């Protein structure tokens, strides 16, 4: 039954520790209104994607490669036996936000900051936030980008070094979606690359308009077309996957798709209860939600197209020996 965690785990990213079987989820820096101040990217742990416990924060102190900003929209991955977490460092209206990375030997931390990959001015993409890694064989690509009206705005991809900690050449970037998209994630299935992303306002409490759309391509670099055949490099394109309801609003900025041991796909995302839109400190109460993804005629479908609010089947995972 949604939500699977509250009050807040915004912009969730999730990974499974293959040794212990635990899932770890990470979210945007937020003040939960409980007197503990800002959590610098909180870390949760779960055995089943349903029952979550807070275990730590990614950072004790903010990285120093920017003078100020919030730590937003992390993306967790395991590369060469270490956990690499990409993150955004930005303010609302920040003229030069950027993307950094932190590493750890363990999914639960502690993480050590390794500094920036790039800032917006260096890569010439305004509002460079919302990183998401896509791996294919030995090749690694970072996708990122957020809202904006400029011609160079939108979702971009760029090749990374084999260890995922650097960029070969900032000029190798390529654009895959217009500037009305953000929080992009690439998922490959049956010969297609699917680009999922969010549009609308993420963080206006009960008035949030976030919603999830998708397009697909036979090539990683695009063009990505929606179900009607429209290229999402044109504004206004995209096939709707998930939107708000009369009770739950602003669903979006989801994890990568997680496949359970029976082959069922699941998606974690945040959404806001309309009747309880903000915590006492003023932050949008972006709860953690979980829903099943079903594929119909080559396109993803989530239930009725709105966040589920009734008892549903649970993901199925084999029990493993857990470490404390």
C-alpha positions in Angstrom: 0.0 0.0 0.0 1.4 3.4 -1.0 3.3 5.3 0.3 6.1 2.9 1.2 8.0 5.6 3.1 7.1 9.0 4.4 7.4 11.9 5.1 10.0 12.5 2.3 12.3 10.7 -0.1 12.4 12.9 -3.1 14.0 12.0 -6.4 14.7 8.4 -5.3 17.5 6.2 -6.7 17.7 2.5 -5.6 20.3 -0.3 -5.7 20.5 -3.9 -4.3 23.5 -5.0 -2.4 24.1 -8.4 -4.0 26.0 -9.8 -1.0 23.4 -9.0 1.6 20.2 -8.7 -0.5 19.3 -5.4 1.1 18.0 -2.6 -1.1 19.4 1.0 -0.5 17.5 4.1 -1.6 18.9 7.6 -1.7 17.1 10.9 -2.0 17.4 14.7 -2.4 18.6 16.8 0.5 15.5 18.0 2.5 14.4 19.2 5.9 11.7 16.7 7.0 10.4 19.1 9.7 11.3 16.8 12.6 14.0 19.1 14.2 16.9 17.2 12.7 17.7 19.8 10.1 18.7 19.1 6.5 19.5 15.5 5.7 22.4 15.6 3.2 20.9 13.0 0.9 19.3 10.5 3.2 19.9 6.7 2.8 17.2 4.1 3.5 17.4 0.3 3.6 14.8 -2.4 2.8 14.5 -6.1 2.3 11.6 -5.9 -0.1 11.1 -2.4 -1.5 8.1 -1.9 0.8 9.4 -1.6 4.4 12.1 1.0 4.6 14.4 2.2 7.5 16.5 5.3 7.6 20.1 4.4 8.1 22.3 7.4 7.4 23.1 10.4 5.1 25.4 10.3 2.1 27.4 13.3 3.5 28.1 14.7 7.0 29.2 18.0 5.4 28.5 19.6 2.1 31.2 19.2 -0.7 33.2 22.3 -1.2 33.5 22.4 -5.0 30.6 24.9 -5.0 30.1 27.8 -2.6 26.5 27.0 -1.9 23.6 25.0 -3.0 21.5 21.9 -2.3 22.4 18.3 -3.0 19.7 17.0 -5.3 18.6 14.0 -7.4 21.3 11.4 -6.7 21.9 8.4 -9.0 23.5 5.2 -7.4 25.5 2.6 -9.4 28.0 -0.1 -8.7 31.1 0.0 -10.9 34.3 -2.0 -10.4 33.4 -3.1 -6.9 32.6 0.4 -5.6 29.4 2.3 -5.3 29.3 5.5 -7.3 26.7 8.1 -6.5 26.2 11.0 -9.0 24.4 14.0 -7.6 23.3 17.5 -8.5 24.6 20.6 -6.7 22.3 23.5 -7.3 20.0 26.3 -6.0 16.7 27.4 -7.4 17.8 29.9 -10.1 21.4 28.9 -9.8 23.3 30.3 -12.8 25.9 27.5 -12.8 24.7 24.3 -11.2 26.7 21.1 -11.7 27.0 17.4 -11.2 29.4 15.7 -8.8 30.1 12.2 -7.6 30.9 10.3 -4.4 32.2 6.8 -3.9 31.9 4.1 -1.2 32.9 0.5 -0.7 29.5 -0.2 0.8 26.0 0.7 -0.3 25.2 2.1 3.1 28.3 4.3 3.1 30.3 6.1 4.3 30.7 8.0 1.0 33.7 10.1 0.1 33.2 13.0 -2.3 35.3 13.0 -5.4 34.3 16.5 -6.6 32.6 17.6 -9.8 32.2 16.0 -13.2 31.2 19.3 -14.7 29.3 22.5 -14.1 26.8 24.0 -16.6 29.1 26.6 -18.0 31.8 24.0 -18.8 29.5 21.7 -20.7 27.4 24.5 -22.2 24.1 23.1 -21.0 22.2 25.4 -18.7 20.7 23.9 -15.5 22.9 20.8 -15.6 21.3 18.6 -12.9 19.5 15.3 -12.6 22.2 12.7 -13.6 21.4 9.2 -14.6 23.9 6.6 -15.7 23.3 4.1 -18.5 25.6 1.2 -19.1 25.8 -1.0 -22.2 28.6 -3.5 -22.2 31.8 -1.7 -21.2 30.4 1.7 -22.4 29.0 4.2 -19.8 26.9 7.2 -20.6 25.6 9.9 -18.3 22.3 11.4 -19.1 21.3 14.7 -17.5 19.4 18.0 -17.9 16.5 20.0 -16.7 13.8 22.6 -17.6 14.7 25.7 -19.6 13.7 27.8 -22.6 17.2 28.1 -24.3 18.1 26.4 -27.5 20.8 24.4 -25.7 18.4 23.4 -22.9 17.1 19.8 -22.5 18.2 16.3 -21.9 21.7 15.4 -23.0 24.0 12.4 -22.9 27.8 12.1 -22.7 30.3 9.2 -22.7 32.1 8.6 -19.4 35.4 6.9 -18.7 35.4 3.1 -18.1 35.4 3.6 -14.3 32.5 6.1 -14.5 34.4 8.8 -12.7 35.3 11.1 -15.5 34.3 12.5 -18.9 36.4 11.9 -22.0 35.5 15.1 -23.8 32.8 17.6 -22.9 32.3 18.2 -26.6 31.0 14.7 -27.1 27.6 15.5 -25.6 24.5 14.8 -27.6 20.9 16.0 -27.1 17.9 13.7 -26.9 15.0 15.7 -25.5 13.7 19.3 -25.4 13.9 21.6 -22.5 10.4 20.7 -21.1 11.9 17.4 -19.8 13.9 16.6 -16.7 14.9 13.7 -14.5 15.5 11.4 -17.5 16.3 7.7 -17.2 17.2 5.3 -20.0 15.9 1.7 -19.9 16.7 -0.9 -22.6 14.1 -3.6 -23.5 13.5 -5.8 -26.6 15.8 -3.8 -28.8 14.5 -0.4 -27.8 15.9 2.4 -25.7 13.2 3.9 -23.6 13.6 7.4 -22.2 11.5 8.1 -19.2 11.3 11.6 -17.7 9.2 14.1 -15.8 7.5 17.3 -16.8 5.6 19.9 -14.8 6.2 21.5 -11.4 7.9 19.1 -8.9 7.8 21.0 -5.7 4.7 23.1 -5.1 3.1 20.9 -2.4 -0.6 20.1 -3.2 -0.3 22.2 -6.4 2.6 20.2 -7.9 1.9 19.1 -11.5 4.8 16.6 -12.0 4.0 13.7 -14.3 6.0 11.0 -16.1 6.2 10.4 -19.8 8.2 8.1 -22.1 9.5 7.8 -25.6 11.6 5.2 -27.4 14.4 4.8 -30.0 16.3 2.1 -31.8 19.5 4.1 -31.1 20.8 5.3 -27.7 21.4 8.7 -29.2 17.9 9.0 -30.6 15.7 10.1 -32.1 13.3 9.2 -29.3 9.7 9.1 -30.5 6.5 9.0 -28.5 3.7 6.6 -29.4 2.3 9.0 -31.9 5.7 9.2 -33.7 6.6 12.7 -32.5 10.3 13.4 -31.7 10.7 14.5 -28.1 13.4 17.0 -29.2 10.2 19.0 -30.0 8.5 20.5 -27.0 5.1 19.0 -26.1 6.0 15.5 -27.1 6.0 12.3 -25.0 3.5 9.5 -24.1 2.0 9.8 -20.6 2.8 7.0 -18.1 1.8 8.5 -14.8 -0.1 11.6 -13.6 -1.6 12.9 -10.4 -5.0 11.9 -9.1 -7.6 13.7 -7.0 -5.7 12.5 -3.9 -2.1 12.1 -4.9 -0.3 14.7 -7.0 3.0 15.4 -8.6 4.3 11.8 -9.3 7.7 11.8 -10.9 11.5 11.7 -10.7 11.6 8.0 -10.4 14.3 5.4 -9.9 15.6 3.0 -12.6 13.3 0.1 -13.2 13.9 -2.8 -10.8 13.1 -6.4 -11.9 12.1 -8.8 -9.2 12.9 -12.5 -9.0 9.7 -13.4 -11.0 10.6 -11.0 -13.8 8.1 -8.3 -12.8 9.3 -4.7 -13.3 8.8 -2.1 -10.5 9.3 1.7 -10.3 9.9 3.8 -7.2 9.1 7.5 -7.5 7.9 10.4 -5.3 4.5 11.9 -5.0 2.5 14.2 -2.7 -0.7 13.7 -0.8 -2.9 16.5 -1.8 -4.4 17.0 1.7 -1.0 17.0 3.3 1.3 18.7 0.8 4.1 20.1 3.0 6.0 19.4 6.2 6.2 22.0 9.0 9.4 23.5 7.6 7.8 24.2 4.2 9.3 21.4 2.1 7.0 19.6 -0.2 6.1 16.2 1.4 7.4 14.1 -1.4 6.6 10.5 -0.2 8.2 7.4 -1.6 5.8 5.3 -3.8 6.1 2.0 -5.5 4.2 0.7 -8.5 4.4 -2.2 -11.0 5.3 -1.6 -14.7 3.5 -3.7 -17.3 4.5 -3.7 -20.9 1.7 -3.6 -23.5 2.4 -3.5 -27.2 6.0 -2.4 -26.5 5.0 0.5 -24.2 5.1 0.8 -20.4 1.9 1.0 -18.4 1.5 1.7 -14.7 -2.0 0.6 -13.4 -4.6 3.2 -14.2 -2.0 5.8 -15.0 -2.2 7.3 -11.5 -0.4 6.4 -8.3 -2.0 3.3 -6.8 -3.8 3.7 -3.5 -5.1 0.2 -2.8 -3.5 -3.0 -1.6 -1.5 -4.5 -4.4 0.8 -7.4 -5.1 4.3 -7.2 -3.6 7.6 -7.6 -5.4 9.0 -11.1 -5.0 12.7 -11.5 -3.9 14.5 -14.6 -2.7 15.4 -14.4 0.9 19.1 -14.0 1.5 21.4 -14.1 4.6 21.4 -10.5 5.8 24.3 -8.9 7.6 23.5 -6.5 10.4 
